[in-house]
Amino acid sequence: MKSNLLNVLKKELREMFRDKKSLMMMLMIPVLIPAIILGMSALFDSQMNKDAAEYNKIGFNYELSDTEKAIAGELDIDCIYKTDEALKKAYEDGEVFLYVVKTDNKYVVYGDDSETASYAFGLTDNYFAMYKAHLQAEYLTANNIPASDVMDIIITEKSIDAEENFFVGYITTYAFLFIIMAITVSATYPATDATAGEKERGTLETLLTFPISSKDIIVGKFLSVSVSSAITGLVSLMLMLVSLYFTGNLFDIYEGISLMPSIQSILFALIVIVAYSLLISGLCISIASKSKTFKEAQSALTPLTLISVFPGMIAFMSNLESSYLLSMIPFLNFTLLFDDIANGSINYIHVLLMLISTIAIITVILTVIIKQYKSENVLFSN
């Protein structure tokens, strides 16, 4: 029996590695991961390091004092002085990005909710905070109160590590999501070819004439598709790690931060990748085996790509955290575990529950497929 299983596995692997389309699906899709990591990092970096000239034209309806001009110069604010009506028109014409109207001791900043205006609002917030601190220090000094005793009553500073950096978590989580999608796409073609493709070519009937049990045939095909999927996942992970290493040195937003996950995180990522490869391969084999033709199987498997990624997108956008229950829900558990791995907070019990549920689902799937392959109605198109 073991010999028959190995022979089927060898046959499927031989055909898979000879097929250019299978190799392309297996190795080419992961190449997109570096493009995603570099592209998103470049976008974040450009947003964080936006040229001040793109948002620093601020209008004022009053003449700034020497102190205010010094603060504005320090913040690289391009001050434009006009009347209220002239400022409104200049804003509408795009000559200024925001404008400030002063009435007595009240300052009103006018703008909209555009991206450029948001940068300009941040700039004016810093300006007024610095000017306010200057006036407070002057007032304290005038009343013989040491300004430092009040202004520096507490000291705060930021210490951001890789786990707390928004961009690091965002990039790595999306990279893991794309690995899931890459594995899914990689599994669909060989699963289709090994089942519906063989039916359409008529080679499955020939295979069934040999003294090989349905169990050996199905398990052999399942393992071959799993190998293809796992290779895609491993190549994707390697390209992700290489991309993170070089990306960390290319962009200022990662300065002083290591994007590389720990050895422990990488090992658990490998476990999750292999487990997901087994699950998605079983599902693809199960769906494709019910189809009569290659085209029909491809159509049936297309929604699986969206189904595999959609729960992860929802979990990521809703900040869903892993739990004992969620660790047993297919697709969602892999995404949540990848998110834990990206954040460096791995729960061993969650990993164990994922493995148990995955093994149980695969066992059920293979049992059903083996029974299907004993039915001529499922096997043959005529």
N, C-alpha and C positions, 0 to 999 in steps of 0.2 A: 504493500500500500504506500509506504514511504517512497519507494522507488517510482511508482506511478505519479505521485504528487510532485516529486522532484523533476520528473520528465516533463510534466505539464508546465511547471514553473520555468524550466529551461527553455521550452518551446516559446512560451509567451514572452520571456525576456529577450530571446533571440529576435523574434519578430518586432518587438517594440524598439530595440536598439538599431534595427535595420531600417525602420521607418523614419524618414526625415521629418515628417510632421510631428511624430511623437517626440523626437529629440528636440525639435524647435520649441514645442510647447513646454518641454521639461526644462530647457536651459535658457531660452530667450526671454521668457516672461520675467524671471528674476532680475534681468538687466535693467528693468524699469525702476527698481527700488532705489539705486543710487540717484537716478534722475529725480525721483520724488523727494528724497532727503535733501539733495542739493538745491532743488527748486524751491521747496518750502523754506529752507534756511535762508536762501537768498532773499525771498520775499519778506520774511521776518526781519532780516538784517536791514533791508532797505527802508522798512517802516520805522524801525527803531533809530536808525541813523539818517533820517531824512534831512536833506539840505535845508538849513534855516531860511534860505532865501525863498523857499516855497511856501512859507507860512508866517514870516516875521514882519510883514507890513501891517502895522497897527496904527489906526487913526486916533487922534486926541483932539478934543474941542478946547483945549487949554494948553498954555505953554508950560513945559516941564521945568522944574527947578534944576539947579546944577546937580543936586543929589540924585534926583530922579533920572536925569540924563546919564549920570554915571552908571546907575543900575541898569538902565536900558541898554547902554553900550556894553556892559558886562554880559548881558543876555543876548546881545546881537539883535536887538529890536530896531527895526527901521521905522522911526517915528514920523508920522505925517500929520501936520496941523491944519485943520480946517474948521469951519463953522459946523453947527449941527446938521443943517440941510446939506451942506457940501459933503460932509462925511457920509451921510446916508446915500447920496448919489454915487460917491466914490466906491462905497461898499457894493452897491448894486452893479456898478461897472467893473468890479473886480480889481480896482486899484488898491484897495485895502482888504485884508482878510477878516478883520474885526475893527470895531471902533469904540472908544471910551468917551462917555459923556459925563462930565463932572458938574454936579449941582451942590454948592456949599461943600459939605464934607462927605457927600455921597457919590460913589462912582458906579455907573451902570455900563456893563460891557455888552455890546450888541453883536450878534452873530447868528449862525444857524447850526444844524447838527451834521454838517458835512465833515468828511475826513480831514480836510485842510483846516477847517475852523476848529476842530477838536485839538489839533496841534497848536493852533494859535491861542486857544483858551488855556492850554497848559502853560504856554509861554507867559501869558498875562497873569495867570495864577502865581507863577514864580516871581514875577515882577512885583506884584502887590504884596506878596509875603515878605520879600526882601525890604520893600519900602516901609511896610508896617513895622518890621523888626527895627529898622533904623529910627523911626519916629518914637517907638517905645524906649529904645536905648537913650535917645535924646531926652525924653521926659524924665526917665529915672535919674539920669546924670544931673539934670537941672534941679531935681529935688534931693540931691546929695545921697542918692541910693546907688551903690555899685551895680551897674547894669548886669555884670556877670553873675551876681548873686541871684538875680531873678531870671534873666534870659537863659542861663545855663543851669537852672535848678535840676534838670534831668538831662541825661545824655543818652541818645539812641544811635544805634548803628545797625546796618543790615549785614547779615551773613547768609548768603544764598549758596546752597550746595546743589549738586546735580539733581537730587530728588525733589528739591523745592523750586527748581527753575521751570517756569511754564513752558518755555520753548523746547527744553530737553524732553519733558514728558510728552508734549504734543507730537514732536518728531518721532520719537521711539514708538509711541502707541500707534501712530498711523503707519509706521513701517511694519509693525507686527500685523496690523490689519491687512496690509497689502500682501504679506506672506501667506495669510489665510486664503486670500483671493487667488494668489498664484498657485497654491497647492490645489485648490478646487478646480481651477481651469486646467491644470496639468493632469488631473485625474480623469477629466471627462473624455478626452480623446482616446486614450488606451482602453478605458472601460467600454466605450462605444465600439471600438474596433474588435475587442476581445469577445464581445457578445453579439450585438446586432450585426456587426460587420461580418463575423463568421457565418451568421445565419444567411446573410445576403449573398455571400460568396459560395455558400454550400459546403464550406470546410468543417462546419460544426457536426454535420451528419456523419462525415468521415471519421471525425474524432470519436464520435460515440460508438462506432463499430469496433473500436479497440476495447480490450478488457480493462477499462478504467471506470471506476465508480464516479457517479455524479459529484460526490463529495470531493474527490481528488481534483476533478476538473474545475469546480467552483473555487475551491481553496487556492489552487494553483493560479487561476486568473486573478483572484483577489490579491494574493501576495505580489503578483507581478505589477499590478496597478499601484499597490501600496509602495513598492520600491520606487516606481516612477514619481509618485507624489512626494515621498520622503526625500528623494534626491533634489527635487525642486525646492522643498523646504530648506534643506541644508545649504544649497547654493544661495538661496535667498538670504538666509541668516548670515552666511559668510560675506556676501556683498553688502548687507546692512552694516555689519561690524566694520568692514573696511571703509564704507562711506562715512560712518559716524566718526571714525578715527581722523580721516582727512578733513571732514566738515568742521570738526572742533577747532582746527587750526586755520580755517579760512575766514570765519566770520566773527565779528567783534561781539555778537550777542552771547557767544560761548566762551568769552575770555575768562580764564581762571577756572573753568569748569571742565571736568572730564565727562565726555559723552559715553565712554565705553562702559558697558555693564560689567559686573563682577563675574568671576569664573563660575560662582554658584548660580547666578542668574542665567548665564549661557547654558549651563548643564540642564537647568529646568526648562529653558526654552527648547532645547533639543528633545526633552521628554514630551513636551506639549506638541511639538511639530510632528513627532512620530505618531503620537496618539491621534492627532487630528488627521494625519495621512491615512491611518487605518480606517478611521470612521468614514471619511469622505469617499474613500475607495470602495468600501462596502456599500454605501448609498448609491454611488454611481453604477456599480455592477448590478445592484438590485433594480434600479430604474431602467438601465439600458437593456437588461435581459428580457424585459417585457415588450420591447420594441421589435418590430419585424424587419425594419430597414435601418441603415446607418443614419439617414437623414431624420427619420422619426425619432431615433434615440437622441440625436443632437438637440432636436427641438424640446424633447422632454427634459433634458439635462440643463438647458439654458437657465431656467429660473433658479437652479440650485446655486449658481454663482451669487445671485442677489440675496438668496436666503442665507447663505453662509456669512455674508458681510453685514447685512442689515441689522441683526441683533447687536453686533459689535458697535455699529455707528450709534444706535440708540443708547447703548450703555455708556459710550464715551460722552455723548452730548448731555446725558442726564446725570453724569457723575455717579453712575451705579457702582456699588462696591460688592465684591465677592462675598458669598456666605455659604454655609453648608448646603442649603437648598439649591442656590444658583449654580453651585459647583457640579451639580448633577444634570443640569439642563443642557442638552446638546447645542453647540455653536456658541451660545452665550457664555458657557463655562470657559471655553478656550480664550475668548476675548478678554474676559475678566482676569484670567490667569496671566495672560500676556501683559495686561495693564499692571498687575501686581509685580511681575518680573521687571517691567520698565521702571517702576517706582522703587524697586528693591525691597518690597514687603511681601515675601513669599510665605504662604501658609501651607505647611506640609499636608495637613488634613484635607485642605481644598484640592490639592494635587491628587491625593489618594482617592478622594471621592470622584474626581473627574475620570481617573483611570478605571475605577470600578464600573461607573456608569457607561463608559465607552466600551469596555469589554462586554458588558451585558448587551448593549445595543448591537454590537458587531455579531455576537453569538446569535441573537434573534434574526438579524438580517441574513446571515449565511444559512441558517436553518431554513428560512423561508425560500431562499433562492434555490437551495438544493432540492427542495420539494417541487419547486416550479420546473426544474430541469428534468424531472421525471415525468412531466406531462407533455405529450406531443402537441397539444394545443398551444403551449407556450413556446416550444422549441421550433416548430416549423411554420413557415409563412403560408404554406398551402394547406 
